[in-house]
């Protein structure tokens, strides 16, 4: 469990880069919610009851591919440059 905002944001950024997606303007808000709720990165703060959701889970990546953004809007499809 990551306890500081800096650690959580860093982990989320690394996961995004490894998965080939971008973070959004909501990533910091989601990181703060995770810390406040004492949630591991593998648990989605917007759907904690869904064991298939978590930052950059297969379900999250499918949503990003299909809709452009994940359920909690922390990650999005990479923009073309």
MARKOL-116089 format. One record per residue: x, y, z of N, C-alpha, C, O, CB in turn; residue number from 0. Coordinates in pm, 1 decimal. Glycine has a CB too. Example, Ala and Ser with C-alpha at 12.3 -4.5 7.8 and 13.67 -1.06 7.14 Angstrom:
% MARKOL-116089
<site n_u="1319.0" n_v="-569.0" n_w="780.0" ca_u="1230.0" ca_v="-450.0" ca_w="780.0" c_u="1320.0" c_v="-330.0" c_w="780.0" o_u="1423.6" o_v="-331.9" o_w="846.5" cb_u="1130.8" cb_v="-447.3" cb_w="904.6" k="0"/>
<site n_u="1285.0" n_v="-225.0" n_w="708.0" ca_u="1367.0" ca_v="-106.0" ca_w="714.0" c_u="1290.0" c_v="3.0" c_w="787.0" o_u="1340.9" o_v="113.8" o_w="803.9" cb_u="1408.4" cb_v="-59.8" cb_w="572.5" k="1"/>
% end
This chain:
% MARKOL-116089
<site n_u="84.1" n_v="-118.8" n_w="0.0" ca_u="0.0" ca_v="0.0" ca_w="0.0" c_u="87.7" c_v="123.8" c_w="0.0" o_u="174.4" o_v="139.2" o_w="86.1" cb_u="-95.2" cb_v="0.5" cb_w="121.4" k="0"/>
<site n_u="65.6" n_v="211.2" n_w="-95.3" ca_u="141.6" ca_v="334.9" ca_w="-104.3" c_u="71.6" c_v="441.5" c_w="-21.3" o_u="-49.2" o_v="461.9" o_w="-34.2" cb_u="157.1" cb_v="380.6" cb_w="-252.0" k="1"/>
<site n_u="148.0" n_v="509.6" n_w="64.0" ca_u="87.0" ca_v="602.4" ca_w="158.2" c_u="98.2" c_v="749.6" c_w="120.6" o_u="17.9" o_v="831.0" o_w="166.4" cb_u="147.5" cb_v="582.8" cb_w="290.4" k="2"/>
<site n_u="195.7" n_v="785.0" n_w="38.4" ca_u="208.7" ca_v="926.4" ca_w="4.7" c_u="151.1" c_v="952.3" c_w="-134.4" o_u="148.1" o_v="864.2" o_w="-220.3" cb_u="356.8" cb_v="971.0" cb_w="11.4" k="3"/>
<site n_u="106.3" n_v="1074.2" n_w="-153.2" ca_u="50.3" ca_v="1113.6" ca_w="-282.5" c_u="156.8" c_v="1100.5" c_w="-391.6" o_u="127.8" o_v="1055.0" o_w="-502.2" cb_u="-4.2" cb_v="1259.0" cb_w="-276.7" k="4"/>
<site n_u="278.3" n_v="1140.2" n_w="-360.2" ca_u="385.9" ca_v="1133.0" ca_w="-459.0" c_u="411.8" c_v="989.0" c_w="-501.8" o_u="429.7" o_v="962.1" o_w="-620.6" cb_u="514.2" cb_v="1194.9" cb_w="-402.9" k="5"/>
<site n_u="414.0" n_v="896.3" n_w="-406.6" ca_u="435.2" ca_v="754.4" ca_w="-438.6" c_u="321.1" c_v="700.2" c_w="-524.0" o_u="344.1" o_v="629.0" o_w="-621.8" cb_u="448.5" cb_v="671.3" cb_w="-309.6" k="6"/>
<site n_u="198.5" n_v="734.0" n_w="-486.7" ca_u="81.8" ca_v="684.6" ca_w="-558.8" c_u="80.6" c_v="738.9" c_w="-702.1" o_u="58.5" o_v="663.5" o_w="-796.9" cb_u="-47.8" cb_v="724.2" cb_w="-485.1" k="7"/>
<site n_u="104.0" n_v="868.3" n_w="-717.5" ca_u="105.1" ca_v="927.5" ca_w="-851.7" c_u="217.8" c_v="869.7" c_w="-936.5" o_u="199.9" o_v="845.2" o_w="-1055.8" cb_u="119.3" cb_v="1080.0" cb_w="-842.8" k="8"/>
<site n_u="332.1" n_v="848.1" n_w="-875.7" ca_u="444.6" ca_v="789.2" ca_w="-948.1" c_u="410.0" c_v="648.3" c_w="-995.4" o_u="437.3" o_v="612.9" o_w="-1110.1" cb_u="570.5" cb_v="786.3" cb_w="-859.4" k="9"/>
<site n_u="350.6" n_v="568.7" n_w="-908.5" ca_u="312.1" ca_v="432.0" ca_w="-945.0" c_u="208.5" c_v="433.2" c_w="-1057.1" o_u="217.0" o_v="354.0" o_w="-1151.0" cb_u="256.8" cb_v="356.8" cb_w="-822.3" k="10"/>
<site n_u="111.6" n_v="522.1" n_w="-1047.3" ca_u="8.4" ca_v="530.6" ca_w="-1150.1" c_u="69.1" c_v="574.1" c_w="-1284.0" o_u="29.1" o_v="523.9" o_w="-1389.0" cb_u="-102.4" cb_v="628.7" cb_w="-1107.0" k="11"/>
<site n_u="165.1" n_v="666.8" n_w="-1281.0" ca_u="230.3" ca_v="712.8" ca_w="-1403.7" c_u="311.8" c_v="600.2" c_w="-1466.3" o_u="307.2" o_v="580.7" o_w="-1587.8" cb_u="320.8" cb_v="834.4" cb_w="-1374.9" k="12"/>
<site n_u="385.5" n_v="526.5" n_w="-1385.5" ca_u="465.5" ca_v="414.6" ca_w="-1435.8" c_u="374.6" c_v="310.0" c_w="-1499.2" o_u="404.3" o_v="260.0" o_w="-1607.7" cb_u="549.3" cb_v="351.3" cb_w="-1322.0" k="13"/>
<site n_u="264.5" n_v="276.4" n_w="-1433.0" ca_u="170.4" ca_v="178.5" ca_w="-1487.2" c_u="112.5" c_v="226.1" c_w="-1620.4" o_u="96.6" o_v="147.3" o_w="-1713.6" cb_u="57.3" cb_v="151.8" cb_w="-1386.8" k="14"/>
<site n_u="81.5" n_v="354.8" n_w="-1628.4" ca_u="28.0" ca_v="410.8" ca_w="-1752.9" c_u="130.2" c_v="398.2" c_w="-1865.4" o_u="96.9" o_v="354.4" o_w="-1975.5" cb_u="-11.9" cb_v="558.5" cb_w="-1733.3" k="15"/>
<site n_u="253.5" n_v="436.5" n_w="-1837.8" ca_u="359.1" ca_v="429.1" ca_w="-1939.2" c_u="379.9" c_v="285.7" c_w="-1985.8" o_u="391.6" o_v="260.0" o_w="-2105.6" cb_u="490.6" cb_v="486.1" cb_w="-1884.2" k="16"/>
<site n_u="384.4" n_v="192.3" n_w="-1891.4" ca_u="404.7" ca_v="51.4" ca_w="-1926.1" c_u="290.2" c_v="-3.6" c_w="-2010.5" o_u="311.6" o_v="-90.1" o_w="-2095.5" cb_u="420.1" cb_v="-32.0" cb_w="-1799.6" k="17"/>
<site n_u="169.4" n_v="45.8" n_w="-1987.6" ca_u="51.8" ca_v="-2.4" ca_w="-2061.0" c_u="28.7" c_v="74.3" c_w="-2190.7" o_u="-56.7" o_v="36.2" o_w="-2270.8" cb_u="-71.8" cb_v="7.7" cb_w="-1973.3" k="18"/>
<site n_u="104.2" n_v="182.2" n_w="-2212.3" ca_u="87.4" ca_v="259.8" ca_w="-2334.6" c_u="-33.3" c_v="351.2" c_w="-2334.0" o_u="-90.0" o_v="380.5" o_w="-2439.2" cb_u="77.7" cb_v="168.4" cb_w="-2450.0" k="19"/>
<site n_u="-73.5" n_v="397.1" n_w="-2214.0" ca_u="-185.3" ca_v="490.1" ca_w="-2202.1" c_u="-137.0" c_v="616.6" c_w="-2132.1" o_u="-23.7" o_v="621.6" o_w="-2084.2" cb_u="-304.2" cb_v="425.6" cb_w="-2124.5" k="20"/>
<site n_u="-221.3" n_v="717.6" n_w="-2125.9" ca_u="-188.8" ca_v="843.8" ca_w="-2059.0" c_u="-271.8" c_v="859.4" c_w="-1931.8" o_u="-377.7" o_v="798.4" o_w="-1917.0" cb_u="-213.0" cb_v="963.5" cb_w="-2153.7" k="21"/>
<site n_u="-221.8" n_v="941.8" n_w="-1841.1" ca_u="-301.3" ca_v="980.6" ca_w="-1725.2" c_u="-390.6" c_v="1097.2" c_w="-1767.9" o_u="-370.5" o_v="1155.6" o_w="-1874.4" cb_u="-209.8" cb_v="1019.8" cb_w="-1602.4" k="22"/>
<site n_u="-488.1" n_v="1130.4" n_w="-1685.4" ca_u="-581.6" ca_v="1238.6" ca_w="-1717.2" c_u="-572.3" c_v="1347.3" c_w="-1610.5" o_u="-493.2" o_v="1337.9" o_w="-1516.6" cb_u="-727.1" cb_v="1184.9" cb_w="-1728.0" k="23"/>
<site n_u="-653.3" n_v="1448.6" n_w="-1626.7" ca_u="-659.7" ca_v="1555.0" ca_w="-1526.4" c_u="-721.8" c_v="1506.1" c_w="-1395.1" o_u="-716.7" o_v="1577.0" o_w="-1294.6" cb_u="-739.7" cb_v="1673.4" cb_w="-1580.7" k="24"/>
<site n_u="-780.0" n_v="1386.4" n_w="-1394.8" ca_u="-841.5" ca_v="1330.6" ca_w="-1274.8" c_u="-750.1" c_v="1235.2" c_w="-1198.3" o_u="-787.6" o_v="1187.2" o_w="-1091.3" cb_u="-967.6" cb_v="1259.3" cb_w="-1311.8" k="25"/>
<site n_u="-631.4" n_v="1206.8" n_w="-1250.9" ca_u="-543.7" ca_v="1107.7" ca_w="-1189.1" c_u="-507.2" c_v="1145.4" c_w="-1045.9" o_u="-508.2" o_v="1059.7" o_w="-957.5" cb_u="-417.5" cb_v="1091.1" cb_w="-1271.7" k="26"/>
<site n_u="-475.7" n_v="1270.2" n_w="-1022.4" ca_u="-438.7" ca_v="1311.2" ca_w="-886.4" c_u="-556.8" c_v="1296.1" c_w="-791.3" o_u="-539.0" o_v="1254.3" o_w="-676.9" cb_u="-388.6" cb_v="1456.7" cb_w="-885.4" k="27"/>
<site n_u="-675.4" n_v="1329.1" n_w="-836.5" ca_u="-795.5" ca_v="1315.0" ca_w="-753.5" c_u="-817.6" c_v="1167.3" c_w="-716.9" o_u="-852.3" o_v="1136.0" o_w="-603.0" cb_u="-920.2" cb_v="1371.8" cb_w="-827.6" k="28"/>
<site n_u="-797.6" n_v="1077.8" n_w="-812.8" ca_u="-813.5" ca_v="934.7" ca_w="-788.5" c_u="-705.0" c_v="885.8" c_w="-692.8" o_u="-732.6" o_v="803.7" o_w="-605.3" cb_u="-808.4" cb_v="855.6" cb_w="-921.3" k="29"/>
<site n_u="-582.0" n_v="935.1" n_w="-708.5" ca_u="-472.4" ca_v="897.0" ca_w="-618.3" c_u="-504.5" c_v="939.5" c_w="-474.9" o_u="-483.1" o_v="863.0" o_w="-380.8" cb_u="-338.5" cb_v="961.0" cb_w="-664.6" k="30"/>
<site n_u="-555.4" n_v="1060.3" n_w="-458.7" ca_u="-592.4" ca_v="1108.6" ca_w="-324.4" c_u="-704.1" c_v="1022.5" c_w="-264.9" o_u="-701.6" o_v="991.3" o_w="-145.9" cb_u="-637.2" cb_v="1257.2" cb_w="-330.2" k="31"/>
<site n_u="-800.4" n_v="984.5" n_w="-346.0" ca_u="-909.6" ca_v="899.3" ca_w="-297.8" c_u="-856.6" c_v="763.9" c_w="-253.7" o_u="-899.0" o_v="711.5" o_w="-150.6" cb_u="-1016.5" cb_v="881.1" cb_w="-406.7" k="32"/>
<site n_u="-764.7" n_v="706.7" n_w="-330.1" ca_u="-704.2" ca_v="577.4" ca_w="-293.4" c_u="-639.0" c_v="584.8" c_w="-156.4" o_u="-656.3" o_v="496.1" o_w="-72.8" cb_u="-600.4" cb_v="534.3" cb_w="-398.4" k="33"/>
<site n_u="-563.3" n_v="692.6" n_w="-134.7" ca_u="-493.0" ca_v="709.1" ca_w="-7.4" c_u="-593.5" c_v="726.6" c_w="105.9" o_u="-581.4" o_v="663.2" o_w="210.8" cb_u="-396.6" cb_v="830.0" cb_w="-13.2" k="34"/>
<site n_u="-691.0" n_v="811.3" n_w="84.8" ca_u="-792.8" ca_v="838.2" ca_w="187.7" c_u="-871.0" c_v="711.5" c_w="222.4" o_u="-907.5" o_v="689.9" o_w="338.0" cb_u="-889.8" cb_v="948.2" cb_w="139.9" k="35"/>
<site n_u="-896.4" n_v="627.9" n_w="121.0" ca_u="-974.3" ca_v="505.3" ca_w="141.1" c_u="-886.8" c_v="384.6" c_w="176.7" o_u="-937.5" o_v="274.9" o_w="200.0" cb_u="-1054.6" cb_v="474.4" cb_w="15.8" k="36"/>
<site n_u="-754.1" n_v="406.3" n_w="180.7" ca_u="-659.2" ca_v="298.4" ca_w="211.3" c_u="-673.4" c_v="182.3" c_w="113.2" o_u="-677.6" o_v="65.9" o_w="152.9" cb_u="-679.9" cb_v="248.1" cb_w="354.9" k="37"/>
<site n_u="-680.7" n_v="216.2" n_w="-16.4" ca_u="-697.2" ca_v="114.4" ca_w="-119.6" c_u="-566.2" c_v="88.3" c_w="-192.6" o_u="-492.1" o_v="180.8" o_w="-225.9" cb_u="-805.0" cb_v="156.5" cb_w="-219.1" k="38"/>
<site n_u="-539.9" n_v="-36.6" n_w="-216.2" ca_u="-426.1" ca_v="-77.6" ca_w="-296.0" c_u="-450.3" c_v="-38.2" c_w="-441.0" o_u="-564.5" o_v="-18.5" o_w="-482.6" cb_u="-401.5" cb_v="-229.6" cb_w="-283.2" k="39"/>
<site n_u="-343.6" n_v="-26.9" n_w="-516.6" ca_u="-351.7" ca_v="11.7" ca_w="-657.9" c_u="-431.3" c_v="-89.3" c_w="-740.5" o_u="-478.9" o_v="-56.6" o_w="-849.3" cb_u="-211.5" cb_v="26.7" cb_w="-716.3" k="40"/>
<site n_u="-445.9" n_v="-210.3" n_w="-690.2" ca_u="-518.5" ca_v="-314.0" ca_w="-763.3" c_u="-669.7" c_v="-307.5" c_w="-739.8" o_u="-744.1" o_v="-389.3" o_w="-794.0" cb_u="-466.6" cb_v="-450.8" cb_w="-723.4" k="41"/>
<site n_u="-715.7" n_v="-211.2" n_w="-659.7" ca_u="-858.5" ca_v="-195.3" ca_w="-630.3" c_u="-904.3" c_v="-60.2" c_w="-683.6" o_u="-843.7" o_v="42.9" o_w="-654.3" cb_u="-886.8" cb_v="-207.2" cb_w="-476.7" k="42"/>
<site n_u="-1010.9" n_v="-61.4" n_w="-761.5" ca_u="-1065.0" ca_v="63.1" ca_w="-817.4" c_u="-1143.9" c_v="137.9" c_w="-709.5" o_u="-1236.3" o_v="80.9" o_w="-651.6" cb_u="-1155.8" cb_v="33.5" cb_w="-941.0" k="43"/>
<site n_u="-1109.9" n_v="263.8" n_w="-681.2" ca_u="-1183.7" ca_v="338.3" ca_w="-579.3" c_u="-1327.5" c_v="369.7" c_w="-620.7" o_u="-1411.2" o_v="400.7" o_w="-536.0" cb_u="-1111.3" cb_v="466.9" cb_w="-547.8" k="44"/>
<site n_u="-1355.9" n_v="361.9" n_w="-748.9" ca_u="-1490.4" ca_v="389.6" ca_w="-798.9" c_u="-1577.2" c_v="264.3" c_w="-805.4" o_u="-1699.2" o_v="273.4" o_w="-819.1" cb_u="-1482.4" cb_v="452.7" cb_w="-936.1" k="45"/>
<site n_u="-1514.2" n_v="147.8" n_w="-795.4" ca_u="-1587.5" ca_v="21.0" ca_w="-801.7" c_u="-1512.1" c_v="-84.2" c_w="-719.7" o_u="-1473.9" o_v="-189.0" o_w="-771.8" cb_u="-1605.5" cb_v="-26.3" cb_w="-950.1" k="46"/>
<site n_u="-1491.6" n_v="-55.2" n_w="-592.5" ca_u="-1411.3" ca_v="-141.9" ca_w="-505.6" c_u="-1469.1" c_v="-282.5" c_w="-493.5" o_u="-1396.0" o_v="-376.9" o_w="-463.5" cb_u="-1399.5" cb_v="-80.2" cb_w="-367.7" k="47"/>
<site n_u="-1598.1" n_v="-297.4" n_w="-516.3" ca_u="-1662.9" ca_v="-428.2" ca_w="-506.1" c_u="-1636.6" c_v="-516.7" c_w="-627.4" o_u="-1667.4" o_v="-635.8" o_w="-624.6" cb_u="-1811.8" cb_v="-410.4" cb_w="-488.1" k="48"/>
<site n_u="-1580.0" n_v="-460.1" n_w="-734.1" ca_u="-1552.5" ca_v="-535.4" ca_w="-856.9" c_u="-1407.0" c_v="-583.1" c_w="-855.5" o_u="-1315.8" o_v="-503.0" o_w="-875.9" cb_u="-1580.7" cb_v="-448.1" cb_w="-983.7" k="49"/>
<site n_u="-1384.3" n_v="-712.5" n_w="-831.6" ca_u="-1246.8" ca_v="-763.0" ca_w="-821.6" c_u="-1170.1" c_v="-758.0" c_w="-953.7" o_u="-1048.2" o_v="-775.5" o_w="-954.3" cb_u="-1248.7" cb_v="-904.8" cb_w="-771.0" k="50"/>
<site n_u="-1238.7" n_v="-734.6" n_w="-1064.9" ca_u="-1171.7" ca_v="-727.7" ca_w="-1194.4" c_u="-1124.6" c_v="-586.8" c_w="-1229.8" o_u="-1061.1" o_v="-566.0" o_w="-1333.2" cb_u="-1264.2" cb_v="-778.2" cb_w="-1302.0" k="51"/>
<site n_u="-1156.0" n_v="-490.3" n_w="-1143.3" ca_u="-1115.2" ca_v="-352.1" ca_w="-1168.3" c_u="-997.2" c_v="-315.2" c_w="-1079.8" o_u="-986.2" o_v="-360.0" o_w="-965.7" cb_u="-1232.4" cb_v="-255.2" cb_w="-1144.1" k="52"/>
<site n_u="-910.6" n_v="-233.6" n_w="-1134.4" ca_u="-794.4" ca_v="-180.4" ca_w="-1063.6" c_u="-711.9" c_v="-105.7" c_w="-1166.1" o_u="-731.6" o_v="-123.0" o_w="-1286.3" cb_u="-710.5" cb_v="-294.1" cb_w="-993.0" k="53"/>
<site n_u="-620.7" n_v="-23.7" n_w="-1120.4" ca_u="-541.3" ca_v="56.1" ca_w="-1214.2" c_u="-469.4" c_v="-31.8" c_w="-1314.5" o_u="-386.4" o_v="-115.7" o_w="-1279.3" cb_u="-440.3" cb_v="141.9" cb_w="-1139.1" k="54"/>
<site n_u="-503.4" n_v="-10.4" n_w="-1439.3" ca_u="-445.6" ca_v="-78.9" ca_w="-1554.1" c_u="-472.1" c_v="-229.3" c_w="-1550.0" o_u="-388.2" o_v="-308.6" o_w="-1592.6" cb_u="-296.1" cb_v="-53.0" cb_w="-1560.3" k="55"/>
<site n_u="-586.9" n_v="-267.7" n_w="-1499.6" ca_u="-628.5" ca_v="-408.3" ca_w="-1507.9" c_u="-671.1" c_v="-436.6" c_w="-1651.6" o_u="-686.2" o_v="-344.5" o_w="-1731.8" cb_u="-745.5" cb_v="-440.1" cb_w="-1406.8" k="56"/>
<site n_u="-690.3" n_v="-563.1" n_w="-1683.3" ca_u="-735.3" ca_v="-599.7" ca_w="-1817.3" c_u="-869.5" c_v="-532.6" c_w="-1848.2" o_u="-891.5" o_v="-486.6" o_w="-1960.3" cb_u="-747.4" cb_v="-753.6" cb_w="-1830.4" k="57"/>
<site n_u="-958.3" n_v="-526.9" n_w="-1750.1" ca_u="-1089.8" ca_v="-464.4" ca_w="-1769.2" c_u="-1073.5" c_v="-314.7" c_w="-1797.9" o_u="-1139.7" o_v="-259.8" o_w="-1886.0" cb_u="-1179.4" cb_v="-485.9" cb_w="-1643.8" k="58"/>
<site n_u="-985.9" n_v="-251.0" n_w="-1723.7" ca_u="-958.6" ca_v="-108.2" ca_w="-1741.8" c_u="-901.7" c_v="-82.4" c_w="-1881.6" o_u="-944.4" o_v="10.3" o_w="-1950.4" cb_u="-860.2" cb_v="-57.4" cb_w="-1633.2" k="59"/>
<site n_u="-806.4" n_v="-163.7" n_w="-1922.3" ca_u="-746.4" ca_v="-146.3" ca_w="-2054.9" c_u="-848.1" c_v="-166.5" c_w="-2167.2" o_u="-844.1" o_v="-95.8" o_w="-2267.9" cb_u="-630.3" cb_v="-243.4" cb_w="-2072.7" k="60"/>
<site n_u="-939.4" n_v="-262.7" n_w="-2150.5" ca_u="-1046.0" ca_v="-284.3" ca_w="-2248.6" c_u="-1132.5" c_v="-159.1" c_w="-2260.9" o_u="-1166.2" o_v="-116.3" o_w="-2371.3" cb_u="-1132.9" cb_v="-406.0" cb_w="-2209.1" k="61"/>
<site n_u="-1167.9" n_v="-101.3" n_w="-2146.9" ca_u="-1250.4" ca_v="20.6" ca_w="-2147.9" c_u="-1178.1" c_v="135.5" c_w="-2216.9" o_u="-1237.7" o_v="209.2" o_w="-2295.4" cb_u="-1288.0" cb_v="61.3" cb_w="-2004.7" k="62"/>
<site n_u="-1050.4" n_v="150.2" n_w="-2187.4" ca_u="-973.4" ca_v="257.2" ca_w="-2250.2" c_u="-971.3" c_v="237.6" c_w="-2401.6" o_u="-988.0" o_v="333.4" o_w="-2477.0" cb_u="-829.1" cb_v="261.5" cb_w="-2193.9" k="63"/>
<site n_u="-951.1" n_v="115.4" n_w="-2445.4" ca_u="-947.6" ca_v="85.7" ca_w="-2588.5" c_u="-1083.9" c_v="113.2" c_w="-2653.2" o_u="-1090.6" o_v="170.2" o_w="-2762.1" cb_u="-906.2" cb_v="-61.0" cb_w="-2611.8" k="64"/>
<site n_u="-1191.8" n_v="73.0" n_w="-2586.4" ca_u="-1325.9" ca_v="85.8" ca_w="-2643.2" c_u="-1383.7" c_v="226.9" c_w="-2632.8" o_u="-1444.7" o_v="276.0" o_w="-2727.8" cb_u="-1418.2" cb_v="-10.6" cb_w="-2575.1" k="65"/>
<site n_u="-1365.0" n_v="292.3" n_w="-2518.2" ca_u="-1429.8" ca_v="422.0" ca_w="-2495.8" c_u="-1334.2" c_v="539.9" c_w="-2489.8" o_u="-1376.4" o_v="655.3" o_w="-2496.8" cb_u="-1507.5" cb_v="417.2" cb_w="-2369.5" k="66"/>
<site n_u="-1204.8" n_v="510.7" n_w="-2476.7" ca_u="-1106.0" ca_v="617.5" ca_w="-2469.2" c_u="-1062.3" c_v="653.0" c_w="-2329.2" o_u="-963.1" o_v="723.6" o_w="-2310.5" cb_u="-1159.0" cb_v="737.6" cb_w="-2533.9" k="67"/>
<site n_u="-1136.6" n_v="604.0" n_w="-2229.2" ca_u="-1104.7" ca_v="637.3" ca_w="-2089.9" c_u="-1150.5" c_v="522.5" c_w="-1999.8" o_u="-1244.9" o_v="450.6" o_w="-2032.5" cb_u="-1172.4" cb_v="772.1" cb_w="-2046.9" k="68"/>
<site n_u="-1082.8" n_v="506.5" n_w="-1886.5" ca_u="-1123.7" ca_v="400.6" ca_w="-1792.9" c_u="-1242.3" c_v="445.4" c_w="-1708.3" o_u="-1281.6" o_v="562.0" o_w="-1712.0" cb_u="-1006.1" cb_v="360.7" cb_w="-1701.6" k="69"/>
<site n_u="-1297.8" n_v="353.9" n_w="-1633.4" ca_u="-1417.0" ca_v="375.2" ca_w="-1551.5" c_u="-1405.7" c_v="497.9" c_w="-1460.4" o_u="-1499.3" o_v="577.4" o_w="-1452.6" cb_u="-1443.4" cb_v="252.3" cb_w="-1467.5" k="70"/>
<site n_u="-1293.4" n_v="513.9" n_w="-1392.4" ca_u="-1280.1" ca_v="625.1" ca_w="-1297.0" c_u="-1214.9" c_v="749.0" c_w="-1359.8" o_u="-1193.1" o_v="849.4" o_w="-1292.0" cb_u="-1198.2" cb_v="580.3" cb_w="-1176.3" k="71"/>
<site n_u="-1184.7" n_v="741.2" n_w="-1487.8" ca_u="-1127.5" ca_v="852.8" ca_w="-1564.0" c_u="-986.7" c_v="891.3" c_w="-1520.2" o_u="-946.3" o_v="1006.3" o_w="-1537.4" cb_u="-1216.7" cb_v="972.5" cb_w="-1552.2" k="72"/>
<site n_u="-911.4" n_v="797.2" n_w="-1463.9" ca_u="-772.7" ca_v="823.3" ca_w="-1426.3" c_u="-678.6" c_v="803.6" c_w="-1544.4" o_u="-571.9" o_v="864.8" o_w="-1549.5" cb_u="-731.3" cb_v="732.7" cb_w="-1310.9" k="73"/>
<site n_u="-717.5" n_v="718.0" n_w="-1640.1" ca_u="-632.2" ca_v="685.9" ca_w="-1754.4" c_u="-711.4" c_v="699.4" c_w="-1883.9" o_u="-832.4" o_v="677.0" o_w="-1888.0" cb_u="-574.2" cb_v="543.2" cb_w="-1741.1" k="74"/>
<site n_u="-639.2" n_v="736.8" n_w="-1989.5" ca_u="-704.2" ca_v="752.7" ca_w="-2119.6" c_u="-614.5" c_v="699.8" c_w="-2229.9" o_u="-495.2" o_v="676.8" o_w="-2210.6" cb_u="-739.3" cb_v="900.1" cb_w="-2145.7" k="75"/>
<site n_u="-674.9" n_v="681.2" n_w="-2345.1" ca_u="-602.4" ca_v="638.7" ca_w="-2464.8" c_u="-497.7" c_v="744.7" c_w="-2498.1" o_u="-523.3" o_v="864.4" o_w="-2484.9" cb_u="-699.9" cb_v="616.1" cb_w="-2585.6" k="76"/>
<site n_u="-381.5" n_v="700.8" n_w="-2540.5" ca_u="-276.7" ca_v="795.4" ca_w="-2581.8" c_u="-325.8" c_v="877.4" c_w="-2699.3" o_u="-387.9" o_v="825.1" o_w="-2791.8" cb_u="-145.5" cb_v="721.1" cb_w="-2618.9" k="77"/>
<site n_u="-297.4" n_v="1005.4" n_w="-2694.4" ca_u="-336.7" ca_v="1094.2" ca_w="-2802.6" c_u="-234.0" c_v="1087.4" c_w="-2913.2" o_u="-114.1" o_v="1077.7" o_w="-2887.0" cb_u="-353.0" cb_v="1238.4" cb_w="-2752.7" k="78"/>
<site n_u="-279.9" n_v="1092.3" n_w="-3035.5" ca_u="-190.1" ca_v="1092.4" ca_w="-3151.5" c_u="-115.2" c_v="1224.0" c_w="-3157.5" o_u="-169.4" o_v="1330.9" o_w="-3129.4" cb_u="-268.5" cb_v="1068.8" cb_w="-3282.9" k="79"/>
<site n_u="9.9" n_v="1212.6" n_w="-3194.8" ca_u="91.5" ca_v="1335.6" ca_w="-3203.1" c_u="119.6" c_v="1371.3" c_w="-3345.5" o_u="186.5" o_v="1471.1" o_w="-3372.1" cb_u="222.9" cb_v="1319.9" cb_w="-3127.7" k="80"/>
% end
